[in-house]
Amino acid sequence: MAWSNETFLIGEKVKVEGEKGFGVITRIDIERGLVYVLFKRMREEAYPYPEAIEQHILKTELHQK
């Protein structure tokens, strides 16, 4: 699997509109256009990618390395 520009988002903390706490991006499925976010108590939700990031439904807290 080749690394692409999207892979730097995996493992980043995100604030999701309408949710209390933070979540973590676990995977990005480019073919289906989904990004998966894991919340507390092992609840995972799928959001449309890249629309969720562009429309600020997912607000990332990027940490540049």
Summary of the structure (lengths in Angstrom):
residues: 65
radius of gyration: 11.3
end to end distance: 21.7
largest distance: 34.4
contacts: 148
relative contact order: 0.25
helix: 18%
strand: 42%
